[in-house]
Amino acid sequence: MTDAWFITGTDTGAGKTLAAAALVAALRAHGRRVAGMKPVASGCEATAHGWRNDDAVALAAASGLDVPYALINPYAFPAPVAPHLAAEDAGVDIDFNRIGQALDALRAQADAVVVEGVGGWRVPLGPAGDVADLACHLALPVVLVVGLRLGCLNHALLTAADIGRTGVRLVGWVGSAVQPDFELAGRNIDTLRRRLPVPCLGILPHAPGAAPEQLAQQLDIQVLIGAPPGA
């Protein structure tokens, strides 16, 4: 089975898209055909081809595969609000089975799929559940992106603990320097390395506009690609 991972974050703005795009690039550097996926996105813009989300477009660009946008981003909502509210405003219920079908279609065209969540781990998605429920439905191992800023220790440890309780497997974490003037960043990272139960895959610098290929150089993904497919 095609490898796939679910990328979640400690909160909105934690750097999930940068980390997901960097992971796509790192996998491509190891010779994989990789698809990026953003199942649910709010805050989309109208284009001649329909609603488009910047995060989904960035993942598609990092991937380089020619796949339909509807597979990359099955649910694209215009309102820049919590996804369950955006779905309500659009008169839509988010269907996890539809997302699973899109993931299966991407898996058929790629060696690996990087699936980026929306917001944090417990963001509601509507009647079907929240982001955690979606990751469980898709049965994907999880990579946690920690936005390095004041409060990140609490957010990271709580999120990791809840991931463990849901039954899916946390396989690694990535630090993202979202606050460049964060005091004692290095000591906070050391604390996270000691306290989180999985390896750190890398620390992404604060580098606005950096290409995924550049950021990928900061990642060590051996723990991911050395695991059995789908593990």
Summary of the structure (lengths in Angstrom):
residues: 231
radius of gyration: 16.3
end to end distance: 9.8
largest distance: 48.9
contacts: 809
relative contact order: 0.20
helix: 39%
strand: 22%
